Amino acid sequence: MSKDIQDFLPPSGELLGLGEPTHQEPAFGLLRNELFTVLVEQGFRSIALESDRVRGLLVDDFVQGGAGDLDTVMTEGFSHRFGELTANRRLVGWLREYNAGRPADERVSFHGFDASTENTSAASPRIYLEHARDYLGLELELDRLLGDDKAWSRDEAILDPAQSLGDTASALQLRVIADDLLTTLYARAPERIAATSRADWYRARTYLTTGIGLLRYHKQASVPGSQDVRIARLMAARDSLMAQNLLDIRSIEGQRGPTLVFAHNAHVQRMTDPNRDWYSAGSIVAELLGERYTVIAGSLGRSETLGLMEPAADTYEGGLQRTFSTWGFTPSAALQPAQMRTDINPQRGYFPLDQPLLDHVDAVLHINSGTPA
């Protein structure tokens, strides 16, 4: 048992996944901020949140000292309404203040690592493909193939395979063009980096791979099937894109220091069940990075925000309540078998601890009571 996150950092760690069991309890984001200041002192030089990858570029520009104001960055730099969260606003403000006056190699970077999708919709690939085209200076007309952006982004294009654009002749042609753009981006890397910068080349790659990912996502949305099968397929596509984004982020940050990843437990945990319909981003990254990936799952006792009362004594959370009066870390292997919590309201989004999750994380961060923490 400990309050020191350093006790759970392996010497070879590159990527630390810190999960939360719900997006609706503010204590996790606020505590994350405090823990991240400690990690920065230990050499961490980047943080990645479960928010849109391309929008996150605007946040990083700002925290590196770029122009703009905090209100605009919080509105335009986050997806899924995460810019409205106090913890994220404080994080962005702290990053800008910390970076001020420091040399580039000592500054801390911000990344989003989520796909450009919402729960029931996905964006048009237009701005992502056009950015790459313009960066490469190509004369390439995309309007005819892209058509109306609203036809891509409306809910029906994801929820109803018959209304999806993902399997149309235009979409298939766009995928070929996007693949050719990626080949050209790499083939001309020396020239383009010399003319612009390595950061600009990485930005173009981020836009382009996001566009390619969206085309793949829309293709999955076009495949008929039962709703359960379709949702599982789309979740698999989303987490696959998240994993690719995390690996891309590490390719950028690898020489500077480790990265903290903050997201829902469902995305950062490892999953090894071969009978699952989809694997989390954490599962994919863990298989590829091995011991360089560490994951800590979040757990919650009480929460006024969620209407969550004291957990039953025979549950995992009940045992942790007796261990931590405020909050703390414990190795997952140290927890005794217990019952899964049932006093939850699914509409509030709390995912209770269970044995399969605990079997595939390294440690647990438990918060006794959300609001006081």
MOCOR-V426219 format. One record per backbone hydrogen bond with DSSP energy under -0.5 kcal/mol. NH is the residue of the N-H (numbers start at 1). CO is the residue of the C=O. E is the energy in kcal/mol with one decimal. If there is no record, write none. Layout:
nh:NH co:CO e:E
nh:NH co:CO e:E
//
This chain:
nh:2 co:329 e:-2.2
nh:5 co:3 e:-0.7
nh:7 co:4 e:-1.7
nh:8 co:5 e:-1.8
nh:9 co:6 e:-1.4
nh:10 co:8 e:-0.7
nh:13 co:10 e:-1.8
nh:14 co:292 e:-2.8
nh:15 co:292 e:-2.4
nh:16 co:259 e:-2.6
nh:17 co:15 e:-0.6
nh:17 co:294 e:-3.6
nh:18 co:16 e:-0.6
nh:18 co:261 e:-3.6
nh:19 co:17 e:-0.6
nh:19 co:296 e:-3.4
nh:20 co:263 e:-1.4
nh:26 co:24 e:-0.7
nh:28 co:25 e:-1.2
nh:29 co:25 e:-0.5
nh:30 co:26 e:-2.0
nh:31 co:27 e:-2.6
nh:32 co:28 e:-2.3
nh:33 co:29 e:-1.8
nh:34 co:30 e:-1.4
nh:35 co:31 e:-2.6
nh:36 co:32 e:-2.6
nh:37 co:33 e:-1.5
nh:38 co:34 e:-1.0
nh:39 co:35 e:-2.1
nh:40 co:36 e:-2.5
nh:41 co:37 e:-1.3
nh:42 co:38 e:-0.9
nh:43 co:40 e:-1.6
nh:44 co:39 e:-2.3
nh:45 co:258 e:-1.9
nh:46 co:258 e:-0.8
nh:47 co:109 e:-1.9
nh:48 co:260 e:-3.0
nh:49 co:111 e:-2.4
nh:50 co:262 e:-1.2
nh:51 co:49 e:-2.6
nh:53 co:114 e:-1.9
nh:56 co:52 e:-1.7
nh:57 co:53 e:-0.5
nh:57 co:54 e:-1.4
nh:58 co:54 e:-0.6
nh:58 co:55 e:-1.3
nh:59 co:55 e:-1.0
nh:60 co:56 e:-2.4
nh:61 co:57 e:-2.4
nh:62 co:58 e:-1.7
nh:63 co:59 e:-2.6
nh:64 co:60 e:-1.7
nh:65 co:62 e:-1.8
nh:66 co:61 e:-2.4
nh:73 co:69 e:-2.1
nh:74 co:70 e:-2.5
nh:75 co:71 e:-1.6
nh:76 co:72 e:-3.0
nh:77 co:73 e:-2.4
nh:82 co:79 e:-2.3
nh:84 co:81 e:-1.5
nh:85 co:82 e:-1.2
nh:89 co:85 e:-2.0
nh:90 co:86 e:-2.6
nh:91 co:87 e:-2.1
nh:92 co:88 e:-2.4
nh:93 co:89 e:-2.2
nh:94 co:90 e:-2.5
nh:95 co:91 e:-2.6
nh:96 co:92 e:-2.1
nh:97 co:93 e:-2.1
nh:98 co:94 e:-3.0
nh:99 co:95 e:-2.4
nh:100 co:96 e:-1.2
nh:102 co:99 e:-2.3
nh:106 co:103 e:-1.9
nh:107 co:103 e:-0.7
nh:107 co:104 e:-0.9
nh:109 co:45 e:-2.4
nh:111 co:47 e:-2.2
nh:113 co:49 e:-2.1
nh:114 co:51 e:-2.9
nh:117 co:115 e:-2.0
nh:118 co:121 e:-2.8
nh:123 co:116 e:-1.8
nh:129 co:125 e:-2.2
nh:130 co:126 e:-2.8
nh:131 co:127 e:-1.5
nh:132 co:128 e:-1.5
nh:133 co:129 e:-2.4
nh:134 co:130 e:-2.6
nh:135 co:131 e:-2.4
nh:136 co:132 e:-2.0
nh:137 co:133 e:-0.5
nh:137 co:134 e:-0.8
nh:138 co:133 e:-2.2
nh:140 co:138 e:-1.1
nh:142 co:140 e:-0.6
nh:146 co:142 e:-2.4
nh:147 co:143 e:-2.8
nh:151 co:148 e:-1.0
nh:152 co:148 e:-0.7
nh:152 co:149 e:-0.9
nh:153 co:149 e:-2.0
nh:154 co:150 e:-1.8
nh:157 co:154 e:-1.2
nh:158 co:155 e:-1.8
nh:159 co:155 e:-2.6
nh:160 co:156 e:-2.1
nh:161 co:159 e:-0.5
nh:163 co:160 e:-1.9
nh:164 co:161 e:-0.8
nh:166 co:218 e:-0.5
nh:168 co:165 e:-1.6
nh:172 co:168 e:-2.3
nh:173 co:169 e:-2.0
nh:174 co:170 e:-2.3
nh:175 co:171 e:-2.0
nh:176 co:172 e:-1.5
nh:177 co:173 e:-2.4
nh:178 co:174 e:-2.9
nh:179 co:175 e:-2.1
nh:180 co:176 e:-2.2
nh:181 co:177 e:-2.4
nh:182 co:178 e:-2.1
nh:183 co:179 e:-2.0
nh:184 co:180 e:-2.4
nh:185 co:181 e:-2.6
nh:186 co:182 e:-1.9
nh:187 co:183 e:-2.6
nh:188 co:184 e:-2.3
nh:189 co:186 e:-1.5
nh:192 co:188 e:-2.9
nh:193 co:189 e:-2.9
nh:194 co:190 e:-1.8
nh:195 co:191 e:-1.7
nh:196 co:192 e:-2.0
nh:201 co:197 e:-1.9
nh:202 co:198 e:-2.5
nh:203 co:199 e:-2.2
nh:204 co:200 e:-2.3
nh:205 co:201 e:-2.3
nh:206 co:202 e:-2.4
nh:207 co:203 e:-2.5
nh:208 co:204 e:-2.5
nh:209 co:205 e:-3.0
nh:210 co:206 e:-1.8
nh:211 co:207 e:-2.3
nh:212 co:208 e:-2.5
nh:213 co:209 e:-2.3
nh:214 co:210 e:-2.2
nh:215 co:211 e:-2.0
nh:216 co:212 e:-2.1
nh:217 co:213 e:-2.4
nh:218 co:214 e:-2.9
nh:219 co:215 e:-1.7
nh:220 co:216 e:-2.1
nh:221 co:217 e:-1.9
nh:222 co:218 e:-0.9
nh:222 co:219 e:-0.8
nh:223 co:220 e:-1.3
nh:230 co:226 e:-2.6
nh:231 co:227 e:-2.8
nh:232 co:228 e:-2.2
nh:233 co:229 e:-2.1
nh:234 co:230 e:-2.4
nh:235 co:231 e:-2.6
nh:236 co:232 e:-2.2
nh:237 co:233 e:-2.0
nh:238 co:234 e:-2.5
nh:239 co:235 e:-2.6
nh:240 co:236 e:-2.0
nh:241 co:237 e:-2.0
nh:242 co:238 e:-2.3
nh:243 co:239 e:-2.5
nh:244 co:240 e:-2.3
nh:245 co:241 e:-2.4
nh:246 co:242 e:-2.4
nh:247 co:243 e:-2.2
nh:248 co:244 e:-2.3
nh:249 co:245 e:-2.6
nh:250 co:246 e:-2.2
nh:251 co:247 e:-1.6
nh:252 co:248 e:-1.3
nh:253 co:249 e:-2.7
nh:254 co:250 e:-2.0
nh:256 co:253 e:-2.1
nh:257 co:253 e:-1.7
nh:259 co:14 e:-2.8
nh:260 co:46 e:-2.1
nh:261 co:16 e:-3.3
nh:262 co:48 e:-2.7
nh:262 co:260 e:-0.5
nh:263 co:18 e:-1.5
nh:263 co:261 e:-0.5
nh:265 co:20 e:-2.5
nh:267 co:264 e:-1.8
nh:268 co:264 e:-1.5
nh:269 co:265 e:-2.4
nh:270 co:360 e:-1.5
nh:274 co:272 e:-0.6
nh:276 co:273 e:-1.7
nh:282 co:267 e:-2.6
nh:283 co:269 e:-0.6
nh:284 co:280 e:-1.8
nh:285 co:281 e:-2.7
nh:286 co:282 e:-2.6
nh:287 co:283 e:-1.9
nh:288 co:284 e:-1.5
nh:289 co:285 e:-2.9
nh:290 co:286 e:-2.1
nh:292 co:289 e:-1.9
nh:293 co:290 e:-1.8
nh:294 co:15 e:-2.4
nh:296 co:17 e:-3.3
nh:297 co:363 e:-2.4
nh:299 co:365 e:-2.4
nh:301 co:367 e:-2.5
nh:302 co:368 e:-2.8
nh:303 co:308 e:-2.6
nh:307 co:303 e:-0.8
nh:308 co:303 e:-2.7
nh:309 co:307 e:-0.6
nh:315 co:312 e:-1.7
nh:316 co:339 e:-1.5
nh:319 co:315 e:-2.1
nh:320 co:316 e:-1.9
nh:321 co:317 e:-2.2
nh:322 co:318 e:-1.3
nh:323 co:319 e:-0.8
nh:324 co:320 e:-2.6
nh:325 co:323 e:-0.5
nh:328 co:366 e:-1.7
nh:329 co:2 e:-4.1
nh:330 co:364 e:-1.7
nh:332 co:362 e:-1.3
nh:334 co:331 e:-1.5
nh:335 co:332 e:-1.4
nh:339 co:314 e:-2.7
nh:341 co:353 e:-0.5
nh:344 co:342 e:-1.6
nh:346 co:344 e:-0.6
nh:348 co:345 e:-2.5
nh:349 co:346 e:-1.3
nh:350 co:345 e:-0.6
nh:351 co:21 e:-2.0
nh:351 co:349 e:-0.5
nh:352 co:350 e:-0.7
nh:358 co:354 e:-2.2
nh:359 co:355 e:-2.3
nh:360 co:357 e:-1.6
nh:361 co:358 e:-0.9
nh:362 co:295 e:-2.5
nh:363 co:295 e:-1.2
nh:364 co:330 e:-2.6
nh:365 co:297 e:-3.1
nh:366 co:328 e:-2.6
nh:366 co:364 e:-0.6
nh:367 co:299 e:-2.3
nh:368 co:326 e:-3.5
nh:368 co:366 e:-0.5
nh:370 co:302 e:-2.6
nh:373 co:369 e:-1.8
//
